[in-house]
Amino acid sequence: MIIDAELLRDIMPYTKRADLFAEPLDAACAEFGIDTPKRIAAFLANVAVESGSLKYVREIASGAAYEGRADLGNTEAGDGVRFRGRGLIQITGRSNYERCGAALDCDLLSTPGLLESPDLAARSAGWFFATHGCNELADADDFFGVCKRINGLNRKTHEPNGYEERQAYHARACAVLGC
């Protein structure tokens, strides 16, 4: 086991859910090749920000802002709310739920709330990280690129939302993991 509760608490000192998520995160990292200090550090730094240090597995906002967003596959009435961000990296939109469900062998279109369980919250984050080229970006020391793939860019700052916080978690994770 690479990821244990102590490591999570070292990286996310305010988390109260390290014991709940240590095993699922460790398994997800193994499953999706997030298996070097650089990869794990980039992954956990983004998980920390996206989930509020493992506190949230469902987006706080209602998801109404995603209604009608064809780029997310939200083409049916109610899709925005139904397929709002879930999991530790906040899988968002009908298309992403469909792809993630196929990859994880579960029906997320019928039961989107499955991504709120610790196992699927962690696996969906690992799946997204790996399938969006984040392992390779982490290998190349392109943390900005990892964050951009996960969260896009803020139109005003031209940085991913919460980039300074992501950098702080990344620095902590690198110190803990020795990368």
Secondary structure in CASP SS format (residue, H / E / C, confidence):
PFRMAT SS
TARGET T0000
AUTHOR 0000-0000-0000
METHOD secondary structure of the structure
MODEL  1
M C 1.00
I C 1.00
I C 1.00
D C 1.00
A H 1.00
E H 1.00
L H 1.00
L H 1.00
R H 1.00
D H 1.00
I H 1.00
M C 1.00
P C 1.00
Y C 1.00
T C 1.00
K C 1.00
R C 1.00
A H 1.00
D H 1.00
L H 1.00
F H 1.00
A H 1.00
E H 1.00
P H 1.00
L H 1.00
D H 1.00
A H 1.00
A H 1.00
C H 1.00
A H 1.00
E H 1.00
F C 1.00
G C 1.00
I C 1.00
D C 1.00
T C 1.00
P H 1.00
K H 1.00
R H 1.00
I H 1.00
A H 1.00
A H 1.00
F H 1.00
L H 1.00
A H 1.00
N H 1.00
V H 1.00
A H 1.00
V H 1.00
E H 1.00
S C 1.00
G C 1.00
S C 1.00
L C 1.00
K C 1.00
Y C 1.00
V C 1.00
R E 1.00
E C 1.00
I C 1.00
A C 1.00
S C 1.00
G C 1.00
A H 1.00
A H 1.00
Y H 1.00
E C 1.00
G C 1.00
R C 1.00
A H 1.00
D H 1.00
L H 1.00
G C 1.00
N C 1.00
T C 1.00
E C 1.00
A C 1.00
G C 1.00
D H 1.00
G H 1.00
V H 1.00
R H 1.00
F C 1.00
R C 1.00
G C 1.00
R E 1.00
G C 1.00
L C 1.00
I C 1.00
Q C 1.00
I E 1.00
T C 1.00
G C 1.00
R H 1.00
S H 1.00
N H 1.00
Y H 1.00
E H 1.00
R H 1.00
C H 1.00
G H 1.00
A H 1.00
A H 1.00
L H 1.00
D C 1.00
C C 1.00
D C 1.00
L C 1.00
L C 1.00
S C 1.00
T C 1.00
P H 1.00
G H 1.00
L H 1.00
L H 1.00
E H 1.00
S C 1.00
P H 1.00
D H 1.00
L H 1.00
A H 1.00
A H 1.00
R H 1.00
S H 1.00
A H 1.00
G H 1.00
W H 1.00
F H 1.00
F H 1.00
A H 1.00
T H 1.00
H C 1.00
G C 1.00
C H 1.00
N H 1.00
E H 1.00
L H 1.00
A H 1.00
D H 1.00
A C 1.00
D C 1.00
D C 1.00
F H 1.00
F H 1.00
G H 1.00
V H 1.00
C H 1.00
K H 1.00
R H 1.00
I H 1.00
N H 1.00
G C 1.00
L C 1.00
N C 1.00
R C 1.00
K C 1.00
T C 1.00
H C 1.00
E C 1.00
P C 1.00
N C 1.00
G C 1.00
Y H 1.00
E H 1.00
E H 1.00
R H 1.00
Q H 1.00
A H 1.00
Y H 1.00
H H 1.00
A H 1.00
R H 1.00
A H 1.00
C H 1.00
A H 1.00
V H 1.00
L H 1.00
G C 1.00
C C 1.00
END
